[in-house]
């Protein structure tokens, strides 16, 4: 009985072990082939993340600086519109 179990395990290992080795070699080869693409993906994600961060920082600074100036901008715009409306235009000849 023990010999039969041993024979079954031996045959199982003789079938399973080569399959596992082939799968491991194929995964390694595919991983090495796709490594440059993975590196490009990481660099692209890093670049996009930095770009979005810088744009968000610029937008925050612009908002902090310009939002308090909005009442002054509206006041100056109103005065400018009124001044344009009250200005006399020359009569075309």
C-alpha positions as CSV (number, residue, x, y, z in Angstrom):
1,X,0.0,0.0,0.0
2,X,2.8,2.4,0.9
3,X,4.6,1.6,-2.3
4,X,1.4,2.4,-4.3
5,X,1.1,5.8,-2.6
6,X,4.7,6.4,-3.1
7,X,4.4,5.5,-6.8
8,X,1.4,7.8,-7.1
9,X,3.2,10.7,-5.5
10,X,6.2,10.1,-7.7
11,X,4.1,10.1,-10.9
12,X,2.2,13.1,-9.7
13,X,5.4,15.0,-9.1
14,X,6.8,13.9,-12.4
15,X,3.7,15.5,-14.1
16,X,3.2,18.5,-11.8
17,X,6.7,19.6,-11.3
18,X,7.6,20.2,-15.0
19,X,4.3,22.0,-15.5
20,X,5.1,24.3,-12.5
21,X,8.6,24.9,-13.9
22,X,7.3,25.8,-17.3
23,X,4.7,28.1,-15.8
24,X,7.4,29.8,-13.6
25,X,9.7,30.3,-16.6
26,X,6.9,31.7,-18.7
27,X,5.9,34.1,-16.0
28,X,9.5,35.2,-15.5
29,X,10.0,35.7,-19.3
30,X,6.7,37.6,-19.6
31,X,7.5,39.7,-16.6
32,X,10.9,40.6,-18.1
33,X,9.4,41.5,-21.5
34,X,6.7,43.7,-19.9
35,X,9.0,45.4,-17.4
36,X,9.7,48.4,-19.6
37,X,6.0,49.0,-20.0
38,X,5.5,48.8,-16.3
39,X,8.3,51.3,-15.8
40,X,6.7,53.6,-18.4
41,X,3.4,53.3,-16.5
42,X,5.0,54.2,-13.2
43,X,6.8,57.2,-14.7
44,X,3.5,58.3,-16.4
45,X,1.6,58.0,-13.2
46,X,4.2,59.9,-11.3
47,X,4.3,62.7,-13.9
48,X,0.6,63.0,-14.0
49,X,0.4,63.1,-10.2
50,X,3.0,65.8,-10.0
51,X,1.4,67.8,-12.7
52,X,-2.0,67.6,-11.1
53,X,-0.5,68.6,-7.7
54,X,1.3,71.6,-9.2
55,X,-1.9,72.8,-11.0
56,X,-3.9,72.4,-7.9
57,X,-1.4,74.4,-5.9
58,X,-1.4,77.2,-8.6
59,X,-5.2,77.2,-8.6
60,X,-5.3,77.4,-4.8
61,X,-2.8,80.3,-4.8
62,X,-4.8,82.1,-7.5
63,X,-8.0,81.6,-5.5
64,X,-6.5,82.9,-2.3
65,X,-5.0,86.0,-4.0
66,X,-7.9,86.9,-6.4
67,X,-11.0,86.1,-4.4
68,X,-10.4,88.9,-1.9
69,X,-9.9,91.3,-4.8
70,X,-13.2,90.5,-6.4
71,X,-15.1,93.4,-4.7
72,X,-12.5,95.9,-6.0
73,X,-12.7,94.4,-9.5
74,X,-16.5,94.8,-9.5
75,X,-16.3,98.3,-8.2
76,X,-13.7,99.4,-10.8
77,X,-15.7,97.6,-13.5
78,X,-18.9,99.4,-12.5
79,X,-17.1,102.8,-12.5
80,X,-15.6,102.0,-15.9
81,X,-18.9,101.1,-17.4
82,X,-20.6,104.2,-16.1
83,X,-17.7,106.3,-17.4
84,X,-18.1,104.8,-20.8
85,X,-21.8,105.4,-20.8
86,X,-21.4,109.1,-19.8
87,X,-18.6,109.9,-22.3
88,X,-19.6,112.0,-25.2
89,X,-19.1,110.5,-28.6
90,X,-18.0,112.7,-31.6
91,X,-20.7,113.2,-34.2
92,X,-19.6,111.4,-37.4
93,X,-19.1,113.7,-40.3
